[in-house]
Amino acid sequence: MITTYRLVEGKLEATPHEAGANISRETFEAAVWIDCQSPTLAEDMILRDATGIDIPTRAEMDEIETSSRLYSDGNAAYMTAMLPSATDTQNPVTLPVTFILAPRLLVTVRHHEPRAFLNFALRAQKLPMDGRDAIAVLAGLLDAVIDRIADILEVVGKDIDAISKDIFANASTGPTKGRDFQSILKAIGRQGDLLSMLRDSLATHDRLFSFFANVANQRHCDRDTKAAIKTLSRDATSLSDHASYLSQKIVFLLDATLGLISIEQNAIIKIFSVAAVIFLPPTLVASVYGMNFEFMPELNWAYGYPYALGLMVFSAVVPYLFFKRRGWL
């Protein structure tokens, strides 16, 4: 689907076009931003004929080389970055989005629905924009993307704090009793995967902002636009550092959880070991009196049976009291 945005009194006005719909050349000429979501081959041809801009394919967008993600072709600058999506579900993803900056037009190509696009479009339709050109639209859109990543990192930080409290709750009384470590490990794994995606996204944005700043200098943009791009670059660096901090915290929580699991396993093994030691002497006594030798004085003794039972109990109680006194139980 293609959505065209044109500026009306400083605000963006959206016009969605369903797949297969006829779009006039005047519509493209009046647009300042064209958003292409999962464009078909026919829509690619329409855009190419109307704007003279080559739309990259999905395979080209997936290329990881910097030269394939950041380059200029004629008067258009192509910038591809990874944007997160569905981060509030169990299956978050990061997929490439290409920003094509022509002299008077911005074209975005995407195959998923990052919430930042919707947030920026709604905000730009309500509040006037500072600039009236494609570069200003791109700067505002990238600002919305960074804001969205910051919001996601904030949620991840709160989730990590909740996991930390769950891991170390009541650690002094019984840290492993009744704990669902499988769920904790799943939660840690999910946050770790999400942080990895966000760090990858921020890395691509960091390179994109450097390329964007060079494009802005070449096109002699005003000082405010250049300052906004520098601010976006600093924000991306700051968020990347914060994501690295959260990743280190995730590693610490993973190690702590594995340590608690090891403690629980050792406690179980210790119980079996102590039980084996306690019951070893009674077993020895029972084995001795279970031998079928002909001359055993206790066999004909009237108190032989209670004597053997008492000896077995005594031989079990003594190791138990010894372990208890040493604090091993």
N, C-alpha and C positions, 0 to 999 in steps of 0.2 A: 504494500500500500504506500502511496505517495501523499505526503501532506505538505502543502505550500504555505509559507508564512510571508505576509507582506506587512509593511509598517504603515499604520494609520494613526496619526497624531502621536507618534512616538511609541505606540504599543503594537505588539505583534497580533495580527489577525490570522487565524488558522483556517485553512480550507482543505479538508481531507478529500482524497480522490480514491475511490475503490479500484481494485485491480481490473484492468480492461476498460476503464472509463476514458473517454476522449478528453484530453487536456489541451486547451488552446495555447498557442505560443505567447499570447498576451499575458496569460496567467504566469508563465515562467518569467517573462520579462519584468513583471511587477513584483515578483517574489524576491525577498532578501535571504530567505532560508528555505531550502527544500529538504525535507526529512524523508528518507526512503527506508521503509521497514520491510525486510525480506523482499526486495524488488525482483520481479520476474524479468526474463530476458527481453520481453516486449517493452517493459517499462524502462529498462536500461537503454534500449534503442531510442525510445521517445526522449529521454533525458539527453542522450548524446546528440540527437538531431537538434533539440531545442536550445541547448546550452553550450554544445561543443566540448563537454566534459566527459571523459571516459570514466565509467563507473567500474571500480575494481570488483572482481568476482570473489566469492567466498573463499576459494583456495588462495587467492592473492592476499586477502585480508589475514589469513591464518599464518602467513609467512612470519618467521621470528627474526629475520635479519633486519637490522636497523635501516639498511638501505632500501629494504622493501616496504618499510613502514613509514619512513620519513623521506620524502623526495619531492621534487618539483617537476612538473610536466607542462612546459609552456608557461602560461600565466597562472596556472593553478598549483597550489601547494597541497600535497597529500600527507595527512597525518593520521596514523592508526594507533589506537591505544586500547588496552583491555579494560572493560567496564564490568563491574559485578552486577548480578541480577539474582532475584529470588533468594536473597540472603536471609529472609525471615522464614524460609522453609527448610526442610531436611536435605534438600539437594541444591545448594547454591552453585552458581556457575559464573565464570568470567569469560566473556566472548569479545572478539574485536569489534571496534566501531571506527569507521574511517570518517575523518573530517576533511572535506575538500574545500579549500578556501580559494575562490576565484576573486578577481578584482572587485566585483560588486555583489557576489553571491556566495552563500555558504551551502554546501550540500553534505548531508550526513547519511551514511550508509550503515545499517545495522541489521542484525538477524535475531535480536532478542529485545526485551523491553526493560531497559534500565529505568529505574524510577526517577533518576535525575532529569531525564528528558521530559517526563510528564510534569515534574515540579517546576522546571524552568519555563515550559510552555504556558502553564497556568499563571505563573507569576508575571511573565512578560505580557500576557494578555490583560492583566489588571493594572500593572504599574508601568509608567513610562520608562523607557530605557534611556541611559545616558547618551549613547551614540545611535547613529542611524545608518550604520553600514554593516557589512558582513563580519568585519573583524570584531566590532562591538558585540554582535550576536554570539560569535564564537567564544569571546572572552566571558560573556555572561553564562553561556552553556557550560563551559569548562569550570566556572566558579560553582555552578550548581552540582557538577559531578564531584568536585572536591568536597563540597558541603555534605553530599550524600555519603561519601566514603568516611568522612569524619563522624557522621551519625552512626554508621555501621560500626566503626571502631569503638565508639562510646558504648554501644550495646554489647559488643564483644567484651569490653573491659568489665562491665557489670556482670556479665555471665561468668567471666573468669573469677571475679570476686566471690560470686555465689558458689562456684565449684570449690574454691579455696576454703570457704567456711564449711562446706559439706565434708571436705576431706579431713580437716583438723577439728571438727566439732567433737567435744567431749573426749579429747585425746588423753586427758589425764585419768579418766575413769575407765575407759574401755574403747580404745580407738578402732578396734576391728570387730566388735560384737555387733552382729546384725547389719553390717554395712554392705550395700550393693555396689561393689567395686566394678562390676561389669558396666553398669549404667554410668558410673563416674568416668571410666575409661572411654566410653562412647562419647560422652559430652566433651572430654578433653580432645579426643580425636576430631570431633566436628569443629570445635573452635580453632584447633591447629590448622585444619584444612582451609577454613575460612580466612584465617590470618595469612596463610600462604598465598591465597588468591589475591587478597588485598595488597600484599607486598608486591606481588607481580604487577598488579594494576598500577600502583604508585610508581614503580620503576619505569613503566612505559610512559606514564604521564610526565615524569621528570625529564625524560628525553624529548617528549613532545613539546614541553614548555620552552626548552632551549631552542628547538627548531622554530617554534612559533615566534619567539623573540627575534630571531634573525629575519623571519619573514616580515615582521612588523617594522624592523629597521629598514629593510629594503624598500618597503612601501611608504616610508616616511610618515608613520602614524604619529598621532599627537602624544604628548608627554603622559597624559593620563592613562592612555591605553597601554603604553610601555610599562608604566608603574603598576598597572593592574596585572599584567603578565608576570612581572617580577614577584608580585605578592602571591600569585598562584604558585609560582615555582617554590617560593619559601614555604608556603603552606604544605605543598606536596612533600618537601624534604622533612618538615616537622612531623607530618603524619607518618612518614616512612620510619622515622626514628621511634615514634610511639608504637608503631606496629612491631618493630624489632624488640622493644621492651616487653610488649605483651607476649611475643613469641618466646622470649627467655623465661617469662613467668609460666607459660604453658609447659615448657621443658621441665621447670622446677616442680610443677604440680604433677607431671607425669612421673618424675623420679620419686616424689613423695608417695604417690599412690602405689607404685611398684614396691616401694619400701614397706608400706603398710601391708601389702599382700604377702610380702616375704615374712614379715613379723607374724602374721596370722598363720601362715604355713609352718613356721618354726614353733609357734605355740602348740599347734596340733601335734606336730612330731614330738615335742617335749612331753605332752600328755601321754602319748603312747610309750615313750621311752621310760618315763617314771612308772607307768603302770606295769611295764615289763619287769623293771627292777623290783618293784614292790611284791609282785606275785612270783618272782623267781625263787626266793627262799621257801615259801609254802609249797611250791611245786617240788623243790628238792626234798623237803621233809616227806611229802606224800610219796615221792618216788622211792625213798629209802624204805618206808614201811610197806610199800607195794611189792617189794622183792619177795620171791617165794623160796627163801632159804629155810632149811629145816630147823636150824638152831637160831632163833631170834627170841631173846628173853621177853620182849614186850608182847609177843603174840599171845602168850598165855597169861598175861597180866590183866587183872580185872579192870584196872584204870588205864590200860594201854590206849584205848580208843579216845577217851577224853584228853589224855595226855598228848596224843598226836595232834588232835584238833587245837588244843591250847598252844602247842609249840608252833603250829602253822600260823595261828593268829598273831602270836608274839613276833614271829619272824617277819610278818607283813607290817605290823605296827611300827616296829623299830625303824625300818627305812623311811616309812612315811613321816614319822616325827623328825627324823634327821633332815629330810628334804625340806620339811616345813620350817624348821629352825634356820636353815641356811637361806631361806627365801626363794627356793627354787619352785615353789608351788604358789 
